[in-house]
Amino acid sequence: MIEEALAGPRPAYIYDLVTVRAQVRALRAALPAGTLIAYAMKANGHPAVLRAALDAADAVEVASAGELAAAPDGAAVIVSGPAKSDELLRGAVERGAVINVESLHELRRLGVAGRARICLRVNRAHPLLPGRHRMSGVPTQFGLAEDDVDEAVAVARRAGHDVAGVHLHAVSNNLDAAQHATFIADCVRWAQARGIGPVVNTGGGFGVDVTGRTHFDLHGLARDLGELRLGGMRLVVEPGRYVAAPAGWYATEVVDVKHSHGTAFAVVKGGTHHFRLPASWGYSHPFEVIPVEAWPWPWPRPEVVNTPVTVAGEQCNPRDVLSRDEPVGRLRAGDVLLFANTGAYGWEVAHHDFLRLDPPRFATLDERWPAPPAAPGGGRRR
């Protein structure tokens, strides 16, 4: 099916909705029975991806008023974020969402919006998880200090809020399943000791190595959590990257092949204004060359054979690079490059408006939900 999706205009994002659902189900099978899974929309908010995730998940986690508005009617919602607007707080109360409260001030502002079911997000001291972005256990803008938890509970109860439990999300993109199991068990013990419950939300952080070299060991996670005793607690997780990343490809077309100071470059349509992670994280994203035999020009095709290639985008920006020194057998102008594992934090975090370049096309590999004709949010961005 991906061959059919590649036949359309490029650049394009291609999403496999079967994989989206399968990733949620695989994670559910590895977690303790009864765990509630809330898909983190920030990873990929494409409408078809969101619907596919909610086919298998129990709820959706949102972090803005825009995401809340995009959450499908009838879906259970969890609301997060360190700087919630008044609009978001009001909308969350009206929607009946569970709100992960980040501070005493936010808790008091929420009292103006109305009564709500809440979890207290806490930046507690704990063994650090490996991962790209740490959000607790170190100084960050996220969550209450542990010393403020008792006061927060008292303020919440005086305002009539239902204190459902705690939110303890700690890290993004952790690849060590054994340490993740240890972290989840530690969160449960901490919540039990504090007597705040029954919900213990450990957030997301289930990692994906986008280079494909390593994998998060779900079997190991299941084994290590097999002896976990929840003791009446309800575990909640908020995966985003783990669900969406393996379900996406970014496809682009080689415009030119050239050499500069001893380096071979493939210059492509698109770039970091569509797919920013390689530049922002400082890594080289691997790709597959899809040969295209058609060549419309009367002169020889620029090409390289058996040489490392750096893939650069169409921007007037030397940092617009997707891959560096990736070996190729043969690569020609007019060929297509296919980047796997790009379903999460691809289009969502890219700088869309630079140079007013066109958005990518979006295609989905699922006959039930064809892709919208334009980018989420509508058409060409100006």
C-alpha positions in Angstrom: 0.0 0.0 0.0 2.8 2.4 0.7 3.8 2.3 -3.0 0.3 3.7 -3.9 0.7 6.4 -1.3 4.1 7.3 -2.8 2.6 7.8 -6.2 1.1 11.1 -5.2 2.8 14.5 -5.0 5.8 14.9 -2.7 6.9 15.8 -0.1 4.4 13.8 1.8 3.7 12.3 5.2 2.3 8.8 5.1 0.6 7.3 8.1 -0.2 3.6 8.7 -3.3 3.6 10.9 -3.1 -0.2 11.4 0.3 0.4 13.1 -1.2 3.2 15.3 -3.8 0.8 16.7 -1.3 -2.1 17.0 1.1 0.0 19.0 -1.6 0.9 21.5 -2.6 -2.7 21.8 0.9 -3.9 22.2 1.6 -1.4 25.0 -1.7 -2.4 26.7 -0.7 -6.1 26.7 2.6 -5.2 28.5 1.0 -3.1 31.2 -0.9 -4.2 34.3 -4.5 -5.2 33.7 -6.8 -2.3 34.0 -4.2 0.4 33.0 -5.9 3.4 31.3 -4.1 4.5 28.1 -4.5 8.1 27.1 -3.0 9.0 23.7 -0.9 12.1 23.8 -2.2 14.2 20.9 0.9 16.4 20.8 2.8 13.6 19.2 0.6 13.6 16.1 -2.7 15.4 15.9 -3.6 14.4 12.3 -7.4 13.6 12.5 -7.1 10.1 11.1 -4.2 9.2 13.4 -6.1 10.5 16.4 -9.2 8.5 15.5 -7.1 5.4 15.0 -5.3 5.9 18.3 -8.7 6.2 20.0 -9.9 3.0 18.4 -7.5 1.2 20.8 -6.8 3.8 23.6 -9.2 4.8 26.4 -8.7 8.6 26.3 -6.8 11.4 24.7 -4.3 13.7 26.5 -4.3 17.4 25.3 -2.2 20.4 26.2 -3.9 23.4 24.7 -7.3 24.8 23.9 -6.7 24.0 20.3 -6.1 20.4 21.0 -9.1 20.2 23.3 -11.3 21.5 20.5 -9.8 18.9 18.2 -10.6 16.0 20.6 -13.4 13.9 19.2 -16.8 14.3 20.8 -17.4 11.6 23.3 -13.7 10.9 23.9 -12.5 10.9 27.5 -9.9 13.8 27.9 -7.0 14.5 30.2 -5.6 18.0 30.1 -1.9 18.8 30.8 0.5 21.7 30.4 2.4 24.1 32.7 0.8 27.4 31.5 -2.9 26.6 30.9 -4.9 29.5 29.6 -8.2 30.5 31.2 -9.9 29.4 28.0 -8.3 25.9 28.4 -9.3 25.6 32.1 -12.9 26.7 31.3 -13.1 24.3 28.3 -11.7 21.5 30.3 -14.3 21.9 33.1 -17.1 22.1 30.6 -15.8 19.0 28.8 -15.6 17.1 32.1 -11.9 16.4 31.5 -9.4 15.3 34.2 -7.0 18.2 34.7 -3.4 17.6 35.6 -2.8 20.7 37.9 0.7 22.1 37.8 0.8 24.7 40.6 -1.1 26.2 43.5 -1.8 29.3 41.5 -3.2 27.2 38.7 -5.3 25.3 41.2 -6.8 28.6 42.5 -7.5 29.8 39.0 -9.2 26.6 38.2 -11.6 27.3 41.2 -12.9 30.3 39.2 -13.6 28.1 36.2 -15.6 25.6 38.2 -15.3 22.3 40.0 -13.2 19.6 38.3 -11.7 16.2 38.6 -8.0 16.7 39.0 -4.6 15.0 39.4 -1.8 16.9 41.1 1.3 17.0 38.9 4.3 16.6 41.1 8.0 17.2 40.3 9.3 14.8 42.9 12.7 13.5 43.8 13.3 10.1 42.2 15.9 8.0 40.3 16.4 9.7 37.0 15.1 7.9 33.9 17.3 8.1 30.8 15.7 10.0 28.0 16.0 13.0 25.8 13.9 15.5 27.8 13.6 15.3 31.6 10.6 16.9 33.3 10.9 15.8 36.9 13.6 14.9 39.3 15.5 18.0 38.1 14.6 21.8 38.1 11.9 22.3 35.4 8.7 24.4 34.9 6.6 21.3 35.4 4.5 20.3 38.5 4.3 21.1 42.1 7.2 20.8 44.5 6.7 17.9 46.9 6.5 20.3 49.8 3.4 21.9 48.3 1.4 18.7 47.8 -0.4 18.7 51.2 -1.4 22.4 50.7 -2.6 21.6 47.2 -4.8 18.8 48.4 -6.3 21.1 51.0 -6.9 23.9 48.5 -8.5 21.6 46.0 -10.8 20.0 48.5 -11.9 23.4 49.9 -12.8 24.4 46.3 -14.8 21.2 45.9 -12.5 19.6 43.3 -12.3 15.8 43.2 -8.7 14.9 43.8 -8.4 11.8 41.7 -4.7 11.2 42.2 -1.3 12.3 41.0 0.5 12.9 37.7 4.2 12.0 37.8 5.4 12.2 34.1 9.2 12.3 34.2 10.9 12.0 30.8 10.5 11.9 27.1 11.7 9.1 24.8 13.2 6.6 27.3 14.5 3.5 25.7 15.4 1.5 28.8 12.3 -0.7 29.6 13.8 -2.1 32.8 14.3 1.4 34.2 10.8 2.4 33.1 9.3 -0.5 35.0 11.3 0.5 38.1 10.0 4.0 37.7 6.4 3.0 37.3 6.6 0.8 40.4 8.3 3.6 42.4 5.5 6.0 41.3 2.9 3.5 42.6 4.7 3.1 46.0 5.1 6.9 46.3 1.4 7.6 45.6 0.4 4.8 48.0 2.6 6.3 50.8 1.1 9.8 50.2 -2.5 8.5 50.3 -3.5 10.4 47.2 -5.4 8.3 44.8 -6.7 6.1 43.4 -5.1 7.4 40.1 -1.4 7.3 39.6 -0.6 8.7 36.2 3.0 8.0 35.2 2.7 9.9 31.8 4.4 8.8 28.7 8.1 8.5 27.8 8.0 5.0 26.2 10.8 5.5 23.7 11.4 4.9 20.0 14.8 4.9 18.5 14.1 6.6 15.1 17.4 5.3 13.7 16.1 1.7 14.2 19.2 0.5 16.0 17.5 -0.3 19.4 14.0 -0.9 20.6 12.0 -0.4 23.8 11.6 -3.9 25.2 7.9 -4.4 25.8 8.4 -8.0 26.8 10.9 -6.9 29.4 8.5 -4.2 30.6 5.7 -6.8 31.0 8.1 -9.2 32.9 9.3 -6.5 35.3 5.8 -5.2 36.0 4.4 -8.7 36.5 4.9 -8.6 40.3 3.6 -5.0 40.7 0.8 -4.7 43.3 -1.4 -1.8 42.6 -3.4 -2.3 45.9 -6.5 -0.5 44.6 -4.6 2.2 42.6 -5.5 2.8 39.0 -2.5 3.2 36.7 -2.7 5.7 33.8 -0.1 6.2 31.0 0.0 8.8 28.3 2.0 7.5 25.3 2.4 9.6 22.2 5.7 8.9 20.4 5.5 5.1 21.0 2.1 5.0 19.3 2.7 7.3 16.4 6.4 7.3 15.5 6.6 3.8 13.9 3.4 4.5 12.0 4.8 7.3 9.8 7.1 8.0 6.9 8.2 11.2 5.4 8.8 11.0 1.6 10.6 13.6 -0.5 12.0 14.0 -3.9 15.7 14.7 -4.8 15.9 17.9 -6.7 19.7 18.0 -7.2 22.9 16.0 -6.4 26.1 18.0 -6.0 29.5 18.1 -4.3 30.8 20.8 -2.0 34.2 20.8 -0.4 34.4 17.0 -0.7 30.9 16.2 0.6 28.1 14.8 -1.6 24.7 16.5 -1.1 21.3 15.4 -2.1 19.1 18.5 -2.1 15.5 17.7 -1.7 12.0 19.3 -1.7 10.9 19.9 1.8 13.2 19.7 4.8 13.2 20.8 8.4 10.1 23.0 7.9 8.3 19.7 7.5 10.5 17.4 9.6 12.6 19.2 12.2 13.8 16.5 14.6 17.1 15.7 13.0 18.2 19.4 13.2 16.8 20.1 16.6 18.1 16.8 18.2 21.4 16.8 16.3 21.2 13.3 14.7 21.2 11.9 11.2 17.9 10.3 10.2 18.3 7.2 8.0 16.4 6.8 4.8 15.7 4.4 1.9 16.2 5.4 -1.7 13.2 4.6 -3.9 14.5 4.7 -7.6 12.5 6.7 -10.1 13.4 5.9 -13.7 11.6 8.8 -15.4 14.0 11.7 -16.2 12.5 14.6 -18.2 15.7 16.5 -19.1 17.9 16.0 -22.2 21.2 16.1 -20.1 22.6 13.4 -17.8 21.1 12.9 -14.4 23.3 14.1 -11.5 24.1 11.1 -9.3 26.4 9.5 -6.8 27.3 5.8 -6.5 28.6 4.0 -3.4 29.3 7.1 -1.4 28.1 8.8 1.8 25.5 11.5 1.2 24.2 14.5 3.2 20.5 15.2 2.6 19.7 18.9 2.8 16.3 20.7 2.3 15.1 23.6 0.2 15.5 26.4 2.7 18.0 29.2 2.6 19.4 27.8 5.8 22.6 25.7 6.2 21.0 23.9 9.2 18.2 22.5 7.0 19.7 19.0 7.0 17.9 15.7 7.6 20.8 13.2 7.3 24.6 13.5 7.3 27.1 11.2 5.6 24.5 8.3 5.1 25.9 5.7 2.8 24.0 5.0 -0.5 24.5 2.5 -3.3 23.1 4.8 -5.9 21.2 8.1 -5.6 20.1 10.3 -8.5 18.2 13.6 -9.0 14.5 12.6 -9.3 14.7 9.6 -6.9 12.5 9.5 -3.8 13.9 9.3 -0.3 11.7 7.6 2.3 12.4 8.4 6.0 10.8 5.8 8.4 9.8 6.4 12.0 8.6 9.9 11.4 5.0 9.6 12.6 5.6 11.5 15.9 6.8 15.1 16.4 7.4 15.5 12.7 5.0 18.0 11.2 3.8 19.0 14.7 7.0 20.6 15.8 8.3 21.9 12.5 8.7 25.6 11.7 5.9 25.7 9.1 5.9 29.3 8.0 9.6 29.8 7.1 9.9 31.1 3.5 6.1 30.4 3.1 6.9 27.1 1.5 4.0 24.6 0.9 3.0 22.1 3.5 3.5 18.4 2.7 0.7 16.1 1.4 -0.8 13.8 3.9 -1.8 10.2 3.1 -3.1 7.4 5.3 -2.8 3.6 4.8 -6.3 2.7 5.8 -9.2 2.5 3.5 -11.7 3.6 6.2 -10.3 7.0 6.7 -8.8 8.7 3.6 -6.5 11.6 4.4 -7.9 15.1 4.3 -6.9 17.0 1.1 -4.7 19.5 2.9 -2.5 19.8 6.0 -4.2 19.7 9.4 -5.3 23.3 10.1 -6.0 23.9 6.5 -4.1 24.4 3.2 -1.1 26.4 2.4 0.3 28.4 5.3 0.8 32.1 4.9 
